[in-house]
């Protein structure tokens, strides 16, 4: 379990523990069906940002980093429900048998709050847009937990493990709620205003371009989102983000993003017309180039905090999370906020399950490009009972790692998918009723009754004549 010092604000804890939104970003995808009402405009590559590789402003640390709560320590040995639900162990055995590893040689970029060095994680610095560094500081605790779900390699006596434990994490710190603009001496320690912190849509776009230009990245996980009210077209920063994501996918990187969580600033899309959302979430909005991941809970239902939208791709576990503790050498399954301990949850932590799966798929099928990997994960998900096997709650369904690693996908074989077909009800069809047997039966019965009545009349008449 981890907690914060007295000076650490709740905003930072909420970021790492529950929200799945890095911070209120300052900026107010194309789709297969370009006529859809919710669809963004076509990508405009002229907005692709130049990658400075540096923070956009001089940020300084204003709150202390998250710390380990020694009073609530304990070794977490149980396997989390999410691993059993997704059959992660069996999926890893499949890849181990065919490739000799579980994501060996694959690099996954985690564009987040940084990733701390941890004995259970192979991590290298990839860049820092918060403070001129290498991205291996995680004051917020969020990025390390995300990275752990993707690639933690734990001892055999610990149940929790990452989905692709042989992969290497490349940390790119793009945001932090513990940093603010200005001179350290001008702001009281621990003070914070709404929206304060490092990072915005443009630096996120730059970080994605940076990841694409590093070379060797197979998958990128983005568990930070921006949410705004629908309408008003698309902003310049959103165009830059859209272009950056498209650029990375063209560079053969699978982009996985959290679907986002509801908040006071992000209203749930629960209007009658699912194709007219009231809230827009990016990066998920750019659905042609993004695997957007919703969160489910232990009973398999969609979590109520998980943002809905026609752009949602798939779903994965996002509650009662266990992962690496960013402030110790152990694990964490709770955070302390306002003096109270609570579980770790959010679409932020559903996304890395899919990023880890994408890493295993890339190891199992090295000839597939990024979009083919994304389509394979969608095609093999457990589809909901909705038109086209897709809805705004869980997209194409909860991911199925075993199917994703073994199924034959028609599109990969150059075959078209079979057209939808109305299935029969299961009852035999109605047949015209043949009345002949009943007519014969009734006629025979009527004839018998007539003979009986005649006989009774004759017998009665004979008896009456004898008495006479």
N, C-alpha and C positions, 0 to 999 in steps of 0.2 A: 504494500500500500504506500502511496505517496501523499504528501500534503504540501502546504506552502508555509512560509514563515509569516509572521504577523504582518509584515509589510506587503505581502503579495496579495494582489486584488483578486476578487472573485471572478473578474472577467477572464483572467488568465487561466484559472482553474476550470471555468466553464468551457473554455476553448479546448482544453486538453481532455476533459472528461466527457462532455456531453454534446456540444453544439454541432460539431462537424462543419461549422463555418469558422474560418480562421479569424476574421474580424470584419466589421462593417467596411467594405472596400469603398474607395472614394468615387468610383465611376458609377454614375447612374448605370445554325449549321444547315447550314444547308440540311435538307432532308430528302429522303427518297421520293417523297411526294411534295414537290415544290409548290403545289397549289394549296397545301394545308394552311389554315389560318394562323397557326402558331409558328410556322416555319420562319427561320431567320433568312435574310437575303443570301444570295450566293457569296461564297468567300471571295474577298478582294485582297489578293496577295500584295498589292501596293501598300497595304497597311502593316506588312510584316515589320516588326520593330528591329532596330539594331540592338545587338546585345552588348551592353556596356560591361556586364560582369560585376557591376558595383552597385551599392545602394543608391537609390535616387535622391536621398537626402542624408544629412549627417544624423544618425540615430544614436542615442545613448541609452544605456540600461537604467530604467527608472524603478524597477521592482526586482526583488531577489528571485532567483530561479527556484523552481519547485524542489522540494526536499523529501527525503524518506522519513516517514513517521515511525520512529523506533518503538513507540508504545503499541503499535498495531501490527508489528512484524510477525511473520510466519512463513514457512516454506509452503508454497502452493504446489502441491503434487498432483492434484486431480486434473484429469483431462477435461477441458471446457466442452460444453454441450455442442458448440459450433463444429468442433472437429468430428464428433460422432455423426451429427446431422448431415454433414457434407461428405462423410466417409473419406476424410483426408488421408488416414493411414493407408487405406487400400489404394487410393490414387497414387500415393508416393511409392508404394511397392510396384505398381505397374511401370512407372517411369524408371525406377531403380533397376528393374529387371531388363528393360529395353535399352536404357542409355547408360547405366552404370552410376547414376547419380540422381539427385532431386533438384534439378536446376543448375547443375554444374556448369560453370563458365558463363552463366547468364548474369547480366547486370540490370538492376532495377533502380531507376531514379525515383527518389522520394522527394517531391517538391512540397515543402511543408515548413514546420517551425524549426527545422534542423533535426539531426539524429545524433544522440550522444553515443560515445564509445561504450560498448557493453561486451562482457565476455561471451555472451551467447550470440553475437552478431558479427558478421563480416561486413564492415562498413568503411567506406572511403569518402573523403571530402570531395564535393563536386562544384561548390560555389556558394556564395553568400551575398544576399541582397539586403541584409539587415546591418551587418557590421563587417568590415573588410577582414575576412577570415576564410575558413575552408568549409563551413557548414556543419561542423561537428560539435556545436553547442546547441542544446535544446532546453532553453529556460522555461518554455511553456509545457513541455512534457508530451506534446501531441505527436510530433513526428516520430519519436522513438517508439511509441506504442504502435503507430501505423507500421513502421518498419519491422517490428517484432512479429506481427501477424504475417507479414510477407515471408520473412526469411530467418526467424530465430532458430538456432540449432542448440537445443537444450540436452542435458544429460538424460540417459534412458530412464532414470527414476523420477523424472518430471513429466507429467502428462502433456502439458502445453508444448507445442512446437510450431514453428512457422510452416506455411504451406509449401514453400520451396527453400528448405533449409540450407541447400548448397549454393544458393545464389548470393551475389554480392550486392549490397545496398550502396548506392551513390547518393549522398545527401546533398541537396541544394536547399539552403535555408532562404525562404522567400518572404516570410512574415513572422512577426512576434508581437504579442500584446505586452511583453515586458520591456519593450524599447519604445522610446518616444523621441520626437524631434526636439532639439534644443540643448542648451547647456545644462549639464547635470546640476549646477549650483542654482539654477533659476527655478527649478521645480522641486517641490517637497517630495521626499522619498515616499514612494507608494501612491502618490496622487495620480488620478487618471480621469480623463474625460471620455464620454461616449465617442467611439470612433477613433480614439487615440491608438497609436501603435504603428508598426512598420508594415509596409506592403500595400499594394493596390493592384488593379487589373493589369496595368501596364508592366509592372515588375513581374507579375505572374507570367505574362506573355514573354517577357525577356528571359525568364528562368526556363521556360519551355524551349525556346530557341537555343538557349545555352545547353540544355540537356541534349538536344538533337545534334548540336555541333561537337559535343564531346566525343562522339563515336563509341560504338560498342554497347549502347543502351538498347535493351530489348523491350522493356516495359517501363512506363512512367505512371506513378500513382499520384493523383492530385486530390487530396482530401480537404481542400479549401474551396469555397464557393462564394459567389456574389449573388445576392437576391435583390430584385427590384420589382416594382409594379409593372405589369405588362402595359404595352402601348408606348408610343413615342419613338418608334423606330429602333435603331441600333446606334450606340454611341461609338466614338472613335476608339476608345479603349476596348470596347467589346469587339470591334472589327480587328484590332491588333491581336486580341486573344484568339479570335477565330482563325486568323491567318497563321498564328504561331502553332496552333494545334494541327492545322492542316499540313503545315510544313513538317512537323515532327512525324506525322503519320506517313507522309511521303518519304521520309527518311527511314521508314520501316520500324517505327516505334508504336507499340500498342498503348493508347492513352486510356487510362481508367480513372474515373472521377466519382466522387461521392454525389449522390442525388441531392443532398442538402437536407437540413432540418428546419422545421417550423420554428418561428420565434415571433416576438412582437413586431419585428421588422419584415418578417417573411410569412405572409399569410398562406395557409394551406389552399391548394387548388381543389376546391370541392364544389365548384359551380356545376350546373346541370350539363353544360356542353364541355366535355373534356378537351375539345380542340380549341377552346377559347380560355386558356388559363389566365388567372388574375395576377399570378406572380411568375416571373421569368428567372430561372436559375442558370448561371453560367459557371463552369464550362458545359454542363449537361445539355444546354439548349442546342449546342452544335453537334447534334446526334449522329450525323454521318461519320464523324471522326472520333467519337467518344463512346466508350462503354460506361454508361451512367448507372450507378448501383444504388438501389433502394435497400432498406433494412427490414429484416423480419425478426420476430422474437421466437422464443422456444417452442411455442405451440404451432409455429409455421405461418402465423398470420402476419400481415404487414404491420410494422411498428407505427403507432399513431403519430410519432414525430417525423416520420420519413416523408419528405416532400413528394407529392404526386406530380405527374406531368406526362404528356404524350411522348416526351423524349426519353423517358426511363427505359433502360435497356434490359437489365436483369436485377436480381435481388440476392442478398446473402445475409447471414446472421449479423446483427448489429446491436445486441443487448447482452448484458452479463459477460462482458469482454474480459479476457485475461491476456496480458501481453507483458512486454519488458518494462521494468521500472526505469524511467529515465534518470533517476537520482540515486540508484544503487546498483548492485550487481545481481539483483534478484528479479522477481516478477511483481506485477501489480494487477489487482482486480477491483480496486476501489480507489476513490480519491476523496479527500476531505475538503469540503466547501462550507464556509460559514460554521465551522466547528462540527459539521455532521458528515459522516462517511456515506458515500453512495457508490453505486455501481458505475462502471464505464460503459457508455452506450453512445450510439450515433451512427449515421450513415458514413461518417469518417472511417469507422472501423469495419463496415461492411465492404467498402471499396477494396481494402488490401487483401481480403480473401479472394476477390476476383483478380486482383493484380498477381497474387501468388499463383492462382490457377493459370492465368495467361502465361506465366513464366514456365510452368510445367508443360503446357501445350506447345510452347515454342521449343522446349527441349525434345518433346516427343515427336513433333512434326516440324523439323528445321527448315523445310522447303516452303512452308506457308508464310505469306507476307502478313503484315500487321492487320490489314482489313480482313483477310481470311481467318486469322486467329479470332478476331472479334466476332465474325459471323458464325464461326464454329461454336463459340461459347453461347451465343444466342440460340443457335439452331438446336443445341443439345440440352437447353434448359428445360425445366419442368413447366411446360406452357400452361397458362391459366385458361379456364373455359370461357374465352372471349373471342370475338371475331378476329380471325387472323392469328389467334394464339398470342395476343398482346393486349395489355391494358395499361392504364396510367398509374397503377399501384406497384406492380412488380415487373413491368415490361414484358419480356418473353418468358419470365418465370424465374424461380430460384435456380441458381446454377447447379449443374450436376457434374462434378469433376470426373467421375468414372465414365460417363457418357462422352464428355468432352475429350477424353483421352483415348476412347476406343471406337466411337461410332463412325459409320460411313456417312459423310455429308454429301448429298447429291451434287451440290454446286462445285465441290472440289474435284468431282469425277467428270465434270463437264455435262452433267445431267440436270434436267429441269426438275423441280419439285413437282410431285403429283398435284393436280388441281384439287381444291376442296370438294368434298363429296358429301351429300346428305345421307347419313346412315339410316337404315331402317329402324323401326321401333323395336324389332325383336319378336313381334307377334306375326303369325301367318296372315296372309291377306284374306279378306272376306270373300266367300264364294257364293254364287246364286243358290238359294235354297230349292231343293227338288221336292215338290209336294206330292209326287206320285206315290211313294210308300205310305204316306199318311192317308191319302185318298183310298188306297186299296185296303188299308187297315180299318178305316172308318166304314168303308162299304161292307167289308166282311162282318164287322161288328153289327152294323145295321141289319144285314141279312139274317144273321143269327138271332137277333132280337125279334125280328119279324116271324121267323119260324117258331120260336119259343112262344110268342103270343098266340099264334094260330093253334099250336098244339094245346095250350092251356084252354083256349076257347072251346076246342072240340071236346076235350076231356070233361070240362064243366058241363057242356050240353048233354053228353052221354049220361053223366051221373044224374042230371036233373030228369031226363026221360025215364030212367030206371025207377026213381022214386015215384014218378007219376004212375 
